[in-house]
Amino acid sequence: MPQPITPSLDAQPTRPVRQLGFFDCSMIVIGAMIGSGIFIVPAGMARNIQSTGWFLAAWLLTGLLTIGAAISYGELSSALPEAGGMYRYLREAFSPLWGFLYGWTFFTVIQTGSIAAVAVAFSRFSGVLFPSLSESHYLLGPYRFTAHYAVSLSTVQALAIVIIVLLTGTNTLGLRYGKWVQNIFTVMKLGSLAVLIVLGLTVGFNGAALRENFSHLFQFHGLHMADGITTSVAFLAPLVAICVSQSGSLFSADSWHNVAFASEEVREPRRVLPRALILGSGMVVLIYLVTNLVYLSNLSFAQLETAPHDRVATLMMERIFPRYGSGIMAAAIMISTFGCINSLVLAGARAHFAMARDGLFLRSAAKLNKRSVPGRSLWMQAVWSILLVVLTTYSPLTGYGNLYSDLLDYVISAALFFYILTIAGVIVLRRKRPTMERPYRAWGYPFTPIAYIAAASCVLLSLVIYRPATTWPGFVIVACGLPVYLLLRGKADLTTGAPE
C-alpha cells in the first residue's frame, strides 16, 4: 500500500503566513509615520507661513487629509486584502498601467528614497553622541563622475548602510523577527514623545513665549514667503503658504498606508486593516498637533523659524537641559528613526513582491524564502536604497548634497497625485464592482473621499503653480516608467494579475 506523501519541511513556501495581528499592524502604521520629520519639519513650515495660527492650521490640514485618506483607504484594504496595497488598488480600480506606474515610482524613489533618508538621519543624530560620525569624514571619495554627480562614503553614509543591511537581514529571518523589532521600537518612540511632551508642558513651559505666540494668533507677517512664493491677493497668501508647506508636513505624516502592502500576512485583514489604519494614523496626527503646541509653549516663533539645522526639538531640550539636552534628543530620534526604517523595510518589499507575482517586476522577487518572507525582494530594495545613500550631488555653490533628498523633493507631488487617484478608486470601485464584498465601508461616503480629493487637489495645484522646479521632475520620474511597462506587459497576464 503506497504511503501518503507528506510535504517536506524544507519545501519552498508559496504563500505568506498570516502572523500580524491588530497591535502589530497598528505599530507598523505608527512606526512608519513617525521618523525624524516631526523634530525638524516645523522650522521650515514656520519660515514659510510666518504666523502661529496659520502654522497650526497647516498641521490641522495635514491631519484632516491623513485621517480622511485612512478612512477611505480602509475600505480598499477591506475589499482587496491581497498583498500590494496601493499598487493593487490602482490596478483594480483603473488599470494595470496605473498600478505599475505607482509601483515603479514607489521602488525607484518613494520607499527606497525614504529608507535612505531616514537611515542617514539616524546616522546624523548618532554623530551628536559619537563625533567621529560626520558627513565630512570620508572613508572613500567623493569621486565625481559628472559635473553634478558623485559617489562617496562618509562615516555617516557607512553607518546608514550598516543599518539598512542589519534591518533587511533581520526581516529576511521571518516576519516574527521583523514585527518584534517594530513593536519594541515603536513603543519606545511613543514613550520618548510622551516624555518630550510632558517635559515641554511642565519643566520647560515658557509663559512669555506662549503669550507672544498666541497674542496675535492669525497675524500674517507680509505677503512674501521664505521660499520665494508671492501672491498679489492678500487673503490668498495664508492659503497658498499652507498648501505649499504641506510638502513638509505630509512627508512627516507619510507612509500611513504601508501596512496594506503586507495584507496577506495579516490575520483577519478585512477587519484588522481598516481599524489599524484609522487608529494608527489618528494617534499620530494627535501626537503631531500636541507636539507642535508644546514647541510653541517653549520657543518663540522666531526661535522656531531659526532653529539650528532646523532641529526644533533639540533646541527645546537644550533650553530645558543645557548640558544634556542635545544628547537626550539625539538618542530619542535614533530610537524613532530606527523603528521607522524597520517599518519601511518590512512593508516596502511586499509591494515589489506583489508586482513580481503579476509579472511587472523582476520575477525572482516573487519568491518566498524558507521563512515565508520575500527575501529577494527585501535585498533588492536594500541594494537600491544603498545606491541612493552613496550617490551624491555636487554644486559649486553648496558643495556636496544627497541625491535621495532631491528625488524626494521631486516626487512628493507625484506621490500626492497617486494618493488622490487611489482615494478616487473607492468611488470607482463602488460603481464598477458594486457587489464586491466590503466588510468595512468608508465612513461618510461619498463626502469623505470627495472632500479628501478636493482638498488634496488644491494642495497639489498649489505645488504645481508655486513650486514647479520640484514638481514637474516628479512627474517625469513617473513617466519614465511607461516604456518599462510596455516592455513588461507582454510577459504577464494583465487580466488575471498572474504571471503567465
C-alpha positions as CSV (number, residue, x, y, z in Angstrom):
1,M,0.0,0.0,0.0
2,P,1.6,3.3,-1.0
3,Q,2.5,5.7,1.9
4,P,0.9,9.1,1.9
5,I,3.2,11.9,0.8
6,T,4.0,14.5,3.4
7,P,5.3,17.8,2.5
8,S,9.0,18.4,3.3
9,L,9.8,20.9,5.9
10,D,12.4,22.3,3.5
11,A,9.8,22.9,0.7
12,Q,9.8,26.4,-0.6
13,P,6.7,28.3,0.7
14,T,4.3,29.5,-1.9
15,R,2.1,31.8,0.2
16,P,2.9,34.2,3.0
17,V,1.9,33.2,6.6
18,R,-0.6,35.3,8.4
19,Q,1.2,36.4,11.6
20,L,0.2,40.1,12.0
21,G,-2.5,41.0,14.5
22,F,-4.2,44.3,15.2
23,F,-1.5,45.5,17.6
24,D,1.3,44.6,15.1
25,C,-0.5,46.4,12.3
26,S,-1.0,49.5,14.4
27,M,2.7,49.6,15.3
28,I,3.6,49.4,11.6
29,V,1.3,52.3,10.8
30,I,2.6,54.4,13.7
31,G,6.2,53.3,13.2
32,A,6.3,54.1,9.5
33,M,4.7,57.6,10.1
34,I,7.0,58.8,12.9
35,G,10.6,59.2,11.8
36,S,12.6,62.4,12.2
37,G,10.1,64.8,10.4
38,I,8.2,66.0,13.5
39,F,11.5,67.0,15.1
40,I,12.7,69.0,12.1
41,V,10.0,70.0,9.6
42,P,8.2,72.6,11.8
43,A,11.1,75.0,11.4
44,G,10.8,75.2,7.6
45,M,7.0,75.4,7.8
46,A,7.3,78.3,10.3
47,R,9.6,80.2,7.9
48,N,7.1,79.7,5.0
49,I,3.9,80.6,7.0
50,Q,5.2,83.2,9.4
51,S,2.1,83.0,11.6
52,T,1.2,80.9,14.7
53,G,-2.4,80.4,13.8
54,W,-1.8,79.5,10.1
55,F,1.1,77.3,11.2
56,L,-1.2,75.3,13.4
57,A,-3.9,75.4,10.6
58,A,-1.3,73.8,8.2
59,W,-0.7,70.9,10.7
60,L,-4.5,70.6,11.2
61,L,-5.0,70.3,7.4
62,T,-2.3,67.6,7.3
63,G,-4.2,65.7,10.0
64,L,-7.5,66.0,8.3
65,L,-6.1,64.9,4.9
66,T,-4.3,61.9,6.5
67,I,-7.3,60.7,8.5
68,G,-9.7,61.3,5.6
69,A,-7.4,59.2,3.4
70,A,-7.1,56.5,6.0
71,I,-10.9,56.3,6.4
72,S,-11.4,55.9,2.7
73,Y,-8.3,53.7,2.2
74,G,-9.7,51.3,4.9
75,E,-12.5,50.3,2.5
76,L,-10.0,49.3,-0.2
77,S,-7.9,47.3,2.3
78,S,-11.0,45.5,3.5
79,A,-12.3,44.8,0.0
80,L,-8.9,43.8,-1.5
81,P,-6.9,42.0,1.2
82,E,-4.2,40.8,-1.1
83,A,-0.5,41.9,-0.9
84,G,0.4,45.0,-2.8
85,G,-1.6,47.8,-1.1
86,M,-1.9,50.9,-3.3
87,Y,-0.4,49.1,-6.3
88,R,-3.2,46.5,-6.1
89,Y,-5.9,49.1,-5.6
90,L,-4.9,51.3,-8.5
91,R,-4.6,48.2,-10.7
92,E,-8.2,47.0,-9.8
93,A,-9.8,50.5,-9.9
94,F,-8.2,51.8,-13.1
95,S,-5.8,49.6,-14.9
96,P,-2.5,47.6,-14.6
97,L,-0.7,50.6,-16.1
98,W,-1.6,52.9,-13.2
99,G,-0.7,50.3,-10.6
100,F,2.7,49.8,-12.3
101,L,3.4,53.5,-12.5
102,Y,2.9,53.8,-8.8
103,G,4.9,50.7,-8.1
104,W,7.7,52.0,-10.4
105,T,7.8,55.3,-8.5
106,F,7.5,53.6,-5.2
107,F,10.6,51.4,-5.8
108,T,12.8,53.9,-7.6
109,V,12.2,56.9,-5.3
110,I,9.4,56.8,-2.7
111,Q,10.2,53.9,-0.5
112,T,13.9,53.4,-1.2
113,G,14.5,57.1,-1.0
114,S,12.7,57.3,2.3
115,I,14.7,54.3,3.6
116,A,17.9,56.1,2.6
117,A,16.8,59.4,4.0
118,V,15.7,58.0,7.4
119,A,18.9,55.9,7.6
120,V,21.1,58.9,7.1
121,A,19.0,60.9,9.6
122,F,19.7,58.1,12.1
123,S,23.4,58.4,11.4
124,R,23.5,62.2,11.6
125,F,21.9,62.2,15.0
126,S,24.3,59.4,16.1
127,G,27.0,61.9,15.3
128,V,25.8,64.0,18.2
129,L,26.7,61.2,20.6
130,F,29.7,59.9,18.6
131,P,31.6,62.9,17.0
132,S,33.6,60.6,14.7
133,L,30.4,60.1,12.7
134,S,30.4,63.1,10.3
135,E,29.3,63.7,6.7
136,S,32.7,65.5,6.1
137,H,34.7,62.5,7.4
138,Y,35.1,60.5,4.2
139,L,36.2,56.9,4.0
140,L,36.1,56.9,0.2
141,G,35.8,59.7,-2.2
142,P,33.9,61.8,-3.1
143,Y,34.5,60.8,-6.7
144,R,32.7,63.0,-9.2
145,F,31.7,61.1,-12.4
146,T,29.8,64.1,-14.0
147,A,29.8,67.8,-13.3
148,H,26.9,67.5,-10.9
149,Y,27.0,63.9,-9.5
150,A,29.5,61.9,-7.4
151,V,29.8,58.8,-5.2
152,S,31.1,58.9,-1.7
153,L,31.3,57.0,1.5
154,S,31.4,59.1,4.7
155,T,31.2,57.7,8.2
156,V,27.6,58.8,8.3
157,Q,26.8,57.0,5.0
158,A,28.6,53.9,6.2
159,L,26.5,53.7,9.3
160,A,23.4,54.3,7.3
161,I,24.3,51.3,5.0
162,V,25.0,49.1,8.1
163,I,21.5,49.9,9.5
164,I,19.8,49.1,6.1
165,V,21.7,45.8,5.8
166,L,21.0,44.9,9.5
167,L,17.3,45.5,9.3
168,T,17.0,43.9,5.9
169,G,18.8,40.9,7.3
170,T,16.5,40.7,10.4
171,N,13.4,40.8,8.2
172,T,14.7,38.0,6.0
173,L,14.8,35.8,9.1
174,G,11.0,35.8,9.2
175,L,8.0,38.1,9.9
176,R,8.2,37.2,13.6
177,Y,11.6,38.9,14.0
178,G,10.6,41.9,11.9
179,K,7.4,42.6,13.8
180,W,9.1,42.3,17.2
181,V,11.7,44.8,16.2
182,Q,8.8,47.0,15.0
183,N,6.7,46.6,18.2
184,I,9.6,47.3,20.6
185,F,10.9,50.4,18.9
186,T,7.5,51.9,18.2
187,V,6.6,51.6,21.8
188,M,9.9,53.1,22.8
189,K,9.4,56.0,20.3
190,L,5.9,56.7,21.7
191,G,7.4,56.7,25.2
192,S,10.1,59.2,24.0
193,L,7.5,61.5,22.5
194,A,5.4,61.3,25.7
195,V,8.4,62.3,27.8
196,L,9.1,65.2,25.4
197,I,5.5,66.4,25.6
198,V,5.4,66.1,29.4
199,L,8.7,67.9,29.9
200,G,7.7,70.7,27.5
201,L,4.4,71.3,29.3
202,T,6.0,71.2,32.8
203,V,9.7,71.9,33.3
204,G,10.2,73.7,30.0
205,F,6.9,75.7,29.9
206,N,7.6,79.3,28.9
207,G,4.7,81.6,29.6
208,A,6.4,84.6,27.8
209,A,6.8,82.5,24.6
210,L,3.2,81.3,24.8
211,R,1.8,84.8,25.2
212,E,3.9,86.1,22.3
213,N,3.0,83.3,20.0
214,F,-0.8,83.4,20.7
215,S,-1.4,87.1,21.3
216,H,-1.8,87.8,17.6
217,L,-2.8,84.3,16.5
218,F,-3.5,84.9,12.8
219,Q,-1.3,87.9,12.2
220,F,0.4,87.2,8.9
221,H,3.8,88.8,8.6
222,G,3.8,90.1,5.0
223,L,3.0,88.5,1.7
224,H,6.4,87.4,0.9
225,M,7.2,83.8,2.0
226,A,10.6,82.4,2.7
227,D,10.8,80.1,-0.3
228,G,10.1,82.9,-2.8
229,I,6.4,82.4,-3.1
230,T,4.5,85.6,-3.6
231,T,0.8,86.5,-4.2
232,S,-0.8,89.8,-5.0
233,V,-4.1,88.8,-3.3
234,A,-3.7,89.2,0.4
235,F,-6.4,86.8,1.5
236,L,-4.9,84.0,-0.6
237,A,-1.5,84.3,1.0
238,P,-2.2,82.2,4.0
239,L,-3.9,79.5,1.9
240,V,-1.0,79.4,-0.6
241,A,1.5,79.2,2.3
242,I,-0.4,76.4,4.0
243,C,-0.8,74.4,0.8
244,V,2.8,74.7,-0.2
245,S,4.0,73.9,3.3
246,Q,2.1,70.6,3.1
247,S,5.1,69.1,1.2
248,G,6.9,69.1,4.6
249,S,4.1,68.1,6.9
250,L,2.6,65.5,4.6
251,F,6.1,63.9,4.2
252,S,6.3,63.8,8.1
253,A,2.9,62.0,8.2
254,D,3.5,59.8,5.1
255,S,3.6,56.0,4.9
256,W,0.5,55.5,7.0
257,H,-0.8,53.1,4.3
258,N,2.3,50.9,4.3
259,V,0.8,48.1,6.3
260,A,-1.6,47.3,3.5
261,F,1.4,46.1,1.4
262,A,1.5,43.1,3.8
263,S,-2.2,42.3,3.7
264,E,-1.6,38.6,3.0
265,E,0.3,38.4,6.3
266,V,-2.4,39.9,8.4
267,R,-4.8,37.8,10.4
268,E,-8.4,38.7,9.5
269,P,-7.3,41.5,7.2
270,R,-10.8,42.7,6.3
271,R,-11.5,43.6,9.9
272,V,-8.0,44.4,11.2
273,L,-6.5,46.6,8.5
274,P,-9.2,49.4,8.5
275,R,-9.1,49.6,12.3
276,A,-5.3,49.8,12.4
277,L,-5.1,52.4,9.6
278,I,-7.6,54.7,11.2
279,L,-6.5,54.3,14.8
280,G,-2.8,54.4,14.0
281,S,-2.9,57.5,11.7
282,G,-5.3,59.2,14.1
283,M,-3.0,58.7,17.0
284,V,0.0,60.1,15.1
285,V,-2.0,63.1,13.9
286,L,-3.0,63.9,17.6
287,I,0.7,63.5,18.7
288,Y,1.9,65.8,16.0
289,L,-0.6,68.5,16.9
290,V,0.2,68.3,20.6
291,T,4.0,68.3,19.9
292,N,3.7,71.5,17.8
293,L,1.7,73.1,20.6
294,V,4.5,72.1,23.0
295,Y,7.1,73.7,20.7
296,L,5.0,76.9,20.8
297,S,4.8,76.7,24.6
298,N,8.6,76.7,24.9
299,L,10.0,78.7,22.0
300,S,9.1,82.0,20.4
301,F,8.1,81.8,16.8
302,A,11.4,83.5,15.8
303,Q,13.3,80.7,17.6
304,L,11.1,78.1,15.8
305,E,12.0,79.6,12.4
306,T,15.7,79.9,13.1
307,A,16.4,76.6,15.0
308,P,20.0,75.5,14.1
309,H,19.8,72.9,11.3
310,D,16.0,73.0,11.8
311,R,16.3,70.8,14.9
312,V,13.4,72.3,16.8
313,A,13.1,69.5,19.3
314,T,16.8,69.6,20.1
315,L,16.6,73.4,20.7
316,M,13.7,72.9,23.1
317,M,15.6,70.2,25.0
318,E,18.8,72.3,25.2
319,R,16.7,75.1,26.7
320,I,15.4,72.6,29.4
321,F,18.7,70.7,29.9
322,P,21.5,73.0,28.7
323,R,24.3,70.3,29.2
324,Y,22.5,67.2,28.1
325,G,19.5,68.3,26.0
326,S,21.1,67.6,22.6
327,G,22.3,64.2,23.6
328,I,18.9,63.2,25.1
329,M,17.1,64.4,21.9
330,A,19.7,62.6,19.6
331,A,19.0,59.3,21.5
332,A,15.3,59.8,21.2
333,I,15.5,60.5,17.4
334,M,17.8,57.5,16.9
335,I,15.1,55.3,18.5
336,S,12.4,56.9,16.4
337,T,14.3,56.6,13.1
338,F,15.5,53.0,13.7
339,G,11.9,51.9,14.2
340,C,10.8,53.9,11.1
341,I,13.4,52.3,8.9
342,N,12.3,48.8,10.0
343,S,8.7,49.6,9.2
344,L,9.7,50.9,5.7
345,V,11.9,47.9,5.0
346,L,9.3,45.4,6.2
347,A,6.4,46.9,4.2
348,G,8.1,48.1,1.1
349,A,9.4,44.7,0.0
350,R,5.8,43.3,-0.1
351,A,4.8,45.8,-2.8
352,H,7.6,44.6,-5.1
353,F,6.7,41.0,-4.2
354,A,3.1,41.6,-5.4
355,M,4.3,43.3,-8.6
356,A,6.6,40.4,-9.4
357,R,3.8,37.9,-9.0
358,D,1.9,39.9,-11.6
359,G,5.0,39.8,-13.9
360,L,5.6,43.5,-13.5
361,F,8.9,43.3,-11.6
362,L,11.9,41.1,-11.6
363,R,10.5,37.5,-11.4
364,S,12.8,36.4,-8.6
365,A,11.3,39.0,-6.3
366,A,8.1,36.9,-6.3
367,K,9.8,34.0,-4.4
368,L,9.4,33.5,-0.7
369,N,12.4,32.2,1.3
370,K,12.2,29.3,3.8
371,R,10.9,31.7,6.4
372,S,7.9,32.6,4.2
373,V,9.0,36.2,3.5
374,P,10.0,37.7,0.2
375,G,13.8,37.6,0.9
376,R,14.9,38.5,-2.6
377,S,12.6,41.5,-2.8
378,L,13.9,42.7,0.6
379,W,17.5,42.5,-0.7
380,M,16.7,44.2,-4.0
381,Q,15.1,47.1,-2.0
382,A,18.2,47.2,0.2
383,V,20.6,47.4,-2.7
384,W,18.7,50.3,-4.4
385,S,18.4,52.1,-1.1
386,I,22.2,51.8,-0.5
387,L,22.8,53.1,-4.0
388,L,20.8,56.2,-3.2
389,V,22.8,56.6,0.0
390,V,26.2,56.6,-1.8
391,L,25.1,58.7,-4.8
392,T,25.6,62.4,-4.1
393,T,25.0,65.7,-5.9
394,Y,27.5,68.5,-6.4
395,S,27.1,72.2,-6.8
396,P,29.9,74.8,-6.8
397,L,27.8,77.0,-4.5
398,T,26.6,74.5,-1.9
399,G,29.1,71.6,-2.3
400,Y,28.0,68.0,-1.9
401,G,24.5,67.0,-1.2
402,N,22.2,63.9,-1.1
403,L,20.7,62.6,-4.3
404,Y,17.8,61.0,-2.4
405,S,16.9,64.4,-0.9
406,D,16.4,65.9,-4.3
407,L,14.5,62.9,-5.6
408,L,12.1,63.0,-2.6
409,D,11.5,66.7,-3.2
410,Y,10.7,66.0,-6.8
411,V,8.4,63.1,-6.1
412,I,6.2,64.5,-3.3
413,S,3.8,66.0,-5.8
414,A,3.6,62.7,-7.8
415,A,3.0,60.8,-4.6
416,L,0.2,63.1,-3.7
417,F,-1.3,62.6,-7.2
418,F,-1.3,58.8,-6.6
419,Y,-3.0,59.3,-3.2
420,I,-5.7,61.3,-4.9
421,L,-6.1,58.7,-7.6
422,T,-6.3,55.8,-5.0
423,I,-9.0,57.5,-2.9
424,A,-10.9,58.2,-6.2
425,G,-10.6,54.4,-6.6
426,V,-13.1,54.0,-3.7
427,I,-15.8,55.7,-5.7
428,V,-14.8,54.0,-9.0
429,L,-14.9,50.5,-7.5
430,R,-18.3,51.3,-5.8
431,R,-19.6,51.9,-9.3
432,K,-17.5,49.3,-11.2
433,R,-17.9,46.4,-8.8
434,P,-21.0,47.1,-6.6
435,T,-21.3,43.5,-5.4
436,M,-17.7,43.3,-4.2
437,E,-17.5,42.2,-0.5
438,R,-16.9,45.2,1.7
439,P,-16.9,44.3,5.4
440,Y,-15.9,47.9,6.1
441,R,-17.3,50.8,4.2
442,A,-15.8,54.3,4.4
443,W,-17.4,56.5,7.0
444,G,-19.3,59.4,5.5
445,Y,-19.2,58.1,1.9
446,P,-19.2,59.8,-0.6
447,F,-18.4,63.0,1.3
448,T,-15.2,61.8,2.9
449,P,-13.4,60.7,-0.2
450,I,-14.7,63.6,-2.2
451,A,-13.6,66.1,0.5
452,Y,-10.1,64.5,0.5
453,I,-9.8,64.6,-3.3
454,A,-10.9,68.3,-3.4
455,A,-8.5,69.4,-0.6
456,A,-5.6,67.3,-1.7
457,S,-6.1,68.6,-5.3
458,C,-5.9,72.2,-4.0
459,V,-2.6,71.3,-2.3
460,L,-1.3,69.6,-5.5
461,L,-2.3,72.6,-7.7
462,S,-0.5,75.0,-5.4
463,L,2.6,72.9,-5.6
464,V,2.4,72.8,-9.4
465,I,2.0,76.6,-9.6
466,Y,4.3,77.8,-6.9
467,R,7.0,75.1,-6.9
468,P,7.3,73.9,-10.5
469,A,11.0,73.3,-10.2
470,T,10.4,70.5,-7.6
471,T,7.0,69.3,-9.1
472,W,7.5,68.6,-12.7
473,P,10.6,66.4,-12.3
474,G,8.5,64.1,-10.2
475,F,6.0,63.6,-12.9
476,V,8.9,63.0,-15.3
477,I,10.1,60.2,-13.0
478,V,6.6,58.7,-13.1
479,A,6.5,59.0,-16.9
480,C,9.9,57.2,-17.2
481,G,8.1,54.0,-16.0
482,L,5.9,54.0,-19.1
483,P,8.4,52.4,-21.5
484,V,9.4,49.9,-18.8
485,Y,5.7,48.9,-18.5
486,L,5.4,48.5,-22.3
487,L,8.4,46.1,-22.2
488,L,6.9,44.1,-19.4
489,R,3.3,43.9,-20.2
490,G,3.7,41.2,-22.9
491,K,5.2,38.9,-20.3
492,A,2.3,39.0,-17.8
493,D,-1.3,38.1,-17.9
494,L,-2.6,41.6,-17.0
495,T,-6.2,40.5,-16.9
496,T,-5.9,38.0,-14.1
497,G,-2.9,39.6,-12.4
498,A,-0.9,36.4,-12.5
499,P,2.3,35.6,-14.3
500,E,1.9,33.5,-17.5
